[in-house]
């Protein structure tokens, strides 16, 4: 669907990405979701907010892709009856987002089949909605036991394996409930929300400038993507464009983040399949990246390197030289290791056909990011809607159709090589000039939206400014919202010992969705 | 196989010297007797618990095992269960939803045991602080021997924290 054909009035949201916003009524809400879906559009995010002023009611928001960009729809919800029409039958990914909206703001998706709590465990009662303005942020409630009604599988020989929240490896906290017969997984159900630490509420106590630091800590492994998306939103809200050089340096940082994460995950994938050599080699290469990051940009993972108005560090000639040398070394090493991976029968035996998500299912449920690209979803923001400097870089998208662990490994290797090439071109063409300028304070109630293709997938940040440089509402959205439910499908029919491998091939964020 | 062996030979050993203990990281006075600590040194097992981190600290804990830092060469390894562990390495502000799990993990760890809190959030609650959803620093929930600041702390700093916890307190 082109934006000119969009059936309700929408107006452009200022900023680096093609985004339009419109308000709709509850009939249009479902109708438009259906129309967008029919034309091949996807749900990127769904969240709620409270309107400013007491008892004014709420708004639910939906960000949908159309051919021209992103449409941000807002639906007013009255304070007296805070209901909105369910869209989880149209976009299955909406299920958990709608439940989270209820847990945090008390607005309910009417007509939804699944109304179980999602982010709320026992830290606050159902009637207290932490994101309402009247909620006391330091209030504590007597805890209690969180009883979550998992879907039960019955039959001869079926038993459950509960895993987590504390896992056996050094990974994040969450609960997995497996229903198995023997070794074979019949069903996996995830229960997340353990790491909910009140990020969205915390934003509202910060200034628009300080918010960038928190955005960079929504999911630490994607700090660059989040910081960029946040700054894009803040800069849009302020009608401000950062200096040209800052754009290019941001892309350089984003690609370095992508390379480092892919290298680390490829190492762990080899390790989970029994090839410790792969982890030793690839974690060595990742460490090389981190050390150069620290030397040039002041932080190993590039936290706080992107700031509202630009970037915090410029690079000089010797820095460019060091990065070029590293790109050269990495190209040769990664190519060699890919050869070893490809020709290792034991590794391929574990990778091929494990954790398969067929393209049809990926499309139906809205799989995104690198996992999406490994299942035939040819979608990469850097290609679809290239913001500066990607419009000048001509990114080659890595896609695959098999949708198994092997496909996700292949996509990651290809993306590492492509990002190395991109870094090389960026260093060649880095424009001269300032790297940061002062961000003007956006006027009260102005809106901004950031949308960035991080290493895991598309990160979205929606922002509404408050008075005097404050933040009224910030919603950071992680691509893991879309992809976690697909992991449940990917493991069906696989054996339990393959779960760590399949899980790692997605490597989804817990912190990013627990908020 | 030849390619793998060739690569191993070409890479050689890249491990760097380990850091020494740092007295300033101690939170509690030394809890365990010297004789116990002497046994831990050289054969320590660690259970990591993410009590609510942004996952940045996990990246650096992983990095302690890469060939440059090679924590395992010091006789220190990560284990799959608190019941096998001598030390808990805890990251994050403790989310209220992880409070019970963290306490249970602590209780499941056999005595004598040590706790190292990792990262600014583990030390103070960090940018997330204390709220309806967060209990703040790790010491608000379980006793902490050593706290390692940093956002996230470098692998060397984390190793230093671990080594401080199993070192004898230096007389001042």
Interface residues (C-beta under 8 A of the other chain):
Chain A: X121 X122 X123 X124 X130 X135 X136 X137 X138 X139 X140 X141 X143 X146 X165 X166 X168 X169 X170 X171 X172 X173 X193 X194 X195 X196 X197 X198 X199 X201 X202 X213 X214 X217 X218 X219 X220 X221 X223 X264 X277 X280 X281 X283 X284 X286 X287 X290 X300 X301 X303 X336 X337 X339 X340 X343 X509 X510 X511 X514
Chain B: X3 X4 X7 X8 X11 X14 X47 X48 X49 X50 X51 X52 X53 X54 X55 X56 X57 X58 X59 X60 X61 X62 X63 X65 X66 X67 X68 X78 X80 X81 X82 X92 X93 X95 X96 X97 X98 X99 X100 X101 X105 X127 X128 X129 X130 X131 X132 X133 X134 X151 X152 X154
